[in-house]
């Protein structure tokens, strides 16, 4: 099974095809087929959104792998057909189709798989545990890492945190006010999706806020827990082993996402942390 280095901090955006980025992030006149190569030369990770809406061909994953530099990594969204169901315990066939459908063609560039749930999906402990049991730990000899993005306030309870720790699954750390904030570390990696970029700020986030996230990322990567976050369960005083950290600039004012990601990379030296 492929072993992954720990303690790397990777920062990126959601997807790479977005019209407002052309002429702002992407140089004017850059061919669209070169956008991924350009983005991956300025960022250290990208979250693939298209897999949430439909299947992708194995050849596409292989091409994306080949178009990006060594050390770059893709997070991948699991399909909505898996998570947008009443009974999660019935998701086994859907999970298997996704995991065996070509995503492992990313090989060592495959980062965590993000299973995103609707804001209307509330916490049912027994059913959610049944879902966690279905998540495979490896495929085609490649270790798999999973993160769940829950958006209903009922998940912000110690029982949910305990479940994730039992199965080694992470939960998305968000700064979006409408979603529950669950910064608790439940896996050997941390996964943040930041969604408060402002149109008024050149870098999406103010310098002070970017500095806060840089410091938080560094603390998480070193095995600690930042003291300024509101945990569901008090974190242990003793630090853990170094962790991989993924930070994605997603929404808010999306045209600013690449600028925010690059500004954060500059502050925490994420490129030098990637292997």
C-alpha positions as CSV (number, residue, x, y, z in Angstrom):
1,X,0.0,0.0,0.0
2,X,1.3,3.5,-0.9
3,X,2.5,5.4,2.2
4,X,1.8,9.2,2.2
5,X,4.1,11.8,3.9
6,X,2.7,13.5,6.9
7,X,2.8,17.1,7.9
8,X,2.5,18.7,4.4
9,X,0.3,21.8,4.1
10,X,-1.5,22.1,0.8
11,X,-3.6,25.1,-0.3
12,X,-5.9,25.4,-3.3
13,X,-9.2,26.1,-4.8
14,X,-12.4,24.3,-5.9
15,X,-12.1,23.3,-9.5
16,X,-10.1,25.1,-12.1
17,X,-12.6,26.0,-14.8
18,X,-14.3,29.3,-14.0
19,X,-14.9,32.1,-16.4
20,X,-14.1,35.1,-14.0
21,X,-10.7,33.7,-13.4
22,X,-9.8,34.2,-17.1
23,X,-7.8,37.4,-17.5
24,X,-7.5,37.8,-13.7
25,X,-5.9,34.6,-12.3
26,X,-5.2,33.0,-15.7
27,X,-3.3,35.2,-18.2
28,X,-5.3,36.7,-20.9
29,X,-5.4,34.4,-23.9
30,X,-4.3,31.3,-22.1
31,X,-5.8,28.3,-23.8
32,X,-8.4,26.6,-21.6
33,X,-6.6,23.2,-22.0
34,X,-3.6,24.8,-20.3
35,X,-5.5,26.1,-17.3
36,X,-5.0,23.1,-15.0
37,X,-1.2,23.2,-15.7
38,X,-1.1,26.9,-14.9
39,X,-3.2,26.6,-11.7
40,X,-1.2,23.7,-10.4
41,X,2.0,25.6,-10.9
42,X,0.7,28.4,-8.6
43,X,-1.2,26.2,-6.0
44,X,-0.5,23.0,-4.2
45,X,-4.0,21.3,-4.4
46,X,-7.3,21.5,-6.1
47,X,-10.6,20.0,-5.0
48,X,-12.4,18.4,-8.0
49,X,-16.1,19.4,-7.9
50,X,-17.3,17.6,-11.1
51,X,-17.2,14.2,-9.5
52,X,-20.1,15.4,-7.2
53,X,-22.4,15.9,-10.1
54,X,-21.5,13.0,-12.3
55,X,-18.9,10.3,-13.1
56,X,-15.6,11.0,-14.8
57,X,-13.7,8.8,-17.2
58,X,-10.5,7.0,-15.9
59,X,-8.6,8.7,-18.7
60,X,-9.6,12.1,-17.4
61,X,-8.1,11.3,-14.0
62,X,-4.9,10.0,-15.6
63,X,-4.7,13.1,-17.8
64,X,-5.1,15.4,-14.8
65,X,-2.4,13.5,-12.9
66,X,0.0,13.9,-15.8
67,X,-0.7,17.6,-16.3
68,X,0.2,18.5,-12.7
69,X,3.7,18.7,-11.0
70,X,5.1,16.3,-8.6
71,X,3.8,16.9,-5.0
72,X,0.6,18.3,-6.3
73,X,-2.6,16.7,-4.9
74,X,-6.3,16.5,-5.8
75,X,-9.1,16.2,-3.3
76,X,-12.1,14.6,-4.8
77,X,-15.8,15.1,-4.0
78,X,-17.8,12.0,-3.7
79,X,-21.0,11.8,-5.8
80,X,-24.2,13.4,-4.6
81,X,-26.0,10.2,-5.4
82,X,-24.2,8.6,-2.5
83,X,-24.8,11.2,0.2
84,X,-28.2,12.7,-0.9
85,X,-30.2,9.7,0.2
86,X,-32.6,9.0,3.1
87,X,-30.8,5.9,4.3
88,X,-27.0,6.1,4.2
89,X,-26.6,2.5,5.1
90,X,-27.8,1.7,1.6
91,X,-24.9,3.5,-0.1
92,X,-22.5,0.6,-0.5
93,X,-23.0,0.0,-4.2
94,X,-22.7,3.8,-4.9
95,X,-19.5,4.1,-2.9
96,X,-18.0,1.1,-4.7
97,X,-18.9,2.4,-8.1
98,X,-17.2,5.7,-7.3
99,X,-14.0,4.2,-5.8
100,X,-13.6,1.7,-8.6
101,X,-14.6,4.2,-11.4
102,X,-11.2,5.6,-12.2
103,X,-10.4,7.9,-9.3
104,X,-7.3,5.8,-8.4
105,X,-5.8,6.8,-11.7
106,X,-4.7,9.9,-9.8
107,X,-2.3,7.6,-7.9
108,X,-0.1,9.4,-5.4
109,X,-1.9,12.7,-6.3
110,X,-5.1,11.4,-4.8
111,X,-5.9,13.4,-1.7
112,X,-8.9,13.0,0.6
113,X,-12.4,12.1,-0.7
114,X,-14.9,14.7,0.5
115,X,-18.4,13.3,1.1
116,X,-20.7,16.3,1.2
117,X,-24.1,16.3,2.8
118,X,-27.1,18.6,2.3
119,X,-27.9,21.1,5.0
120,X,-31.2,19.2,5.6
121,X,-29.4,16.0,6.5
122,X,-29.5,15.7,10.3
123,X,-27.4,13.4,12.5
124,X,-28.8,9.9,12.9
125,X,-26.0,8.1,14.8
126,X,-26.8,4.6,13.8
127,X,-27.3,5.3,10.1
128,X,-24.2,7.6,10.0
129,X,-22.1,4.9,11.6
130,X,-23.3,2.4,9.0
131,X,-22.2,4.8,6.3
132,X,-18.7,5.2,7.9
133,X,-18.3,1.5,8.0
134,X,-18.8,1.4,4.2
135,X,-16.0,3.7,3.4
136,X,-13.0,1.6,2.1
137,X,-9.5,2.2,3.5
138,X,-7.8,1.3,0.2
139,X,-8.4,0.7,-3.5
140,X,-5.9,-0.6,-6.1
141,X,-3.2,-0.7,-3.5
142,X,-3.7,3.0,-2.7
143,X,-4.6,4.2,0.8
144,X,-7.8,6.2,0.9
145,X,-8.6,9.1,3.2
146,X,-12.1,10.3,3.8
147,X,-13.7,13.5,5.1
148,X,-17.3,14.3,5.6
149,X,-18.8,17.7,5.1
150,X,-21.9,18.0,7.3
151,X,-24.1,21.1,7.3
152,X,-26.9,20.5,9.9
153,X,-26.4,21.8,13.4
154,X,-27.3,18.4,14.9
155,X,-23.9,17.1,14.1
156,X,-22.1,19.4,16.5
157,X,-22.2,16.9,19.4
158,X,-19.5,14.8,21.1
159,X,-21.1,11.6,19.8
160,X,-20.4,12.6,16.2
161,X,-16.8,13.5,17.0
162,X,-16.4,10.1,18.7
163,X,-17.8,8.2,15.7
164,X,-15.4,9.9,13.3
165,X,-12.4,9.2,15.6
166,X,-13.4,5.5,15.7
167,X,-13.2,5.2,11.9
168,X,-10.4,7.7,11.3
169,X,-12.6,10.0,9.2
170,X,-12.1,13.8,9.2
171,X,-14.8,16.4,9.2
172,X,-14.6,19.6,7.2
173,X,-13.5,22.7,9.1
174,X,-15.5,25.7,7.8
175,X,-15.6,29.4,8.4
176,X,-19.1,29.7,6.9
177,X,-21.5,31.0,9.6
178,X,-24.5,29.0,8.4
179,X,-22.8,25.7,8.8
180,X,-21.8,24.0,12.1
181,X,-18.2,24.7,13.1
182,X,-16.5,21.4,14.1
183,X,-12.8,22.0,14.3
184,X,-12.1,18.8,16.2
185,X,-9.3,16.6,14.8
186,X,-10.7,13.1,14.1
187,X,-8.3,11.8,11.5
188,X,-4.5,11.9,10.7
189,X,-5.2,15.0,8.5
190,X,-7.1,18.2,8.7
191,X,-9.4,19.5,5.9
192,X,-10.6,23.1,5.8
193,X,-13.0,24.7,3.2
194,X,-13.0,28.5,3.6
195,X,-16.0,30.3,2.2
196,X,-15.8,34.0,3.4
197,X,-13.8,35.6,0.6
198,X,-14.7,39.3,0.2
199,X,-14.9,41.2,-3.1
200,X,-13.6,44.3,-1.3
201,X,-10.3,42.7,-0.4
202,X,-7.6,42.2,-3.1
203,X,-6.7,38.8,-1.6
204,X,-10.2,37.8,-0.6
205,X,-9.3,37.7,3.0
206,X,-7.7,40.5,5.0
207,X,-4.0,40.0,5.8
208,X,-4.7,39.5,9.5
209,X,-7.2,36.8,8.8
210,X,-4.9,35.1,6.4
211,X,-2.2,35.2,9.1
212,X,-4.7,33.5,11.5
213,X,-5.3,30.7,9.1
214,X,-1.6,30.3,8.4
215,X,-0.9,30.0,12.1
216,X,-3.8,27.5,12.5
217,X,-2.5,25.4,9.6
218,X,1.0,25.3,11.0
219,X,-0.3,24.3,14.4
220,X,-2.4,21.5,13.0
221,X,0.4,20.3,10.8
222,X,2.8,20.1,13.8
223,X,0.3,17.9,15.6
224,X,-1.3,20.5,17.8
225,X,-4.8,22.1,18.0
226,X,-5.1,25.9,17.6
227,X,-6.3,27.5,20.9
228,X,-8.6,30.0,19.2
229,X,-11.1,27.5,17.8
230,X,-14.4,26.4,19.5
231,X,-14.0,22.6,19.8
232,X,-17.0,20.3,20.4
233,X,-14.7,18.1,22.7
234,X,-11.8,19.7,24.5
235,X,-8.6,18.7,22.6
236,X,-5.9,16.8,24.5
237,X,-3.1,18.9,25.9
238,X,-0.4,16.7,24.5
239,X,0.3,17.1,20.8
240,X,-0.1,14.3,18.3
241,X,2.0,13.2,15.4
242,X,2.4,15.6,12.4
243,X,-0.6,15.8,10.1
244,X,-1.3,16.7,6.5
245,X,-3.4,19.8,6.2
246,X,-5.6,20.8,3.2
247,X,-7.0,24.3,2.9
248,X,-9.4,25.2,0.0
249,X,-10.7,28.6,-0.8
250,X,-14.1,27.8,-2.1
251,X,-16.9,30.4,-2.0
252,X,-17.8,33.8,-0.7
253,X,-16.6,36.0,-3.6
254,X,-15.3,33.1,-5.7
255,X,-13.4,35.2,-8.2
256,X,-11.0,36.0,-5.4
257,X,-10.3,32.4,-4.5
258,X,-7.0,32.0,-6.3
259,X,-5.7,35.2,-4.9
260,X,-6.6,34.1,-1.4
261,X,-5.0,30.7,-1.9
262,X,-1.8,32.2,-3.2
263,X,-1.7,34.7,-0.4
264,X,-2.1,32.0,2.2
265,X,0.6,29.9,0.5
266,X,3.0,32.8,0.7
267,X,2.3,33.2,4.4
268,X,2.9,29.6,5.5
269,X,5.3,28.4,2.9
270,X,3.0,25.6,1.8
271,X,5.0,24.9,-1.3
272,X,8.1,24.2,0.6
273,X,6.2,21.8,2.8
274,X,4.9,19.7,-0.1
275,X,7.2,16.7,-0.9
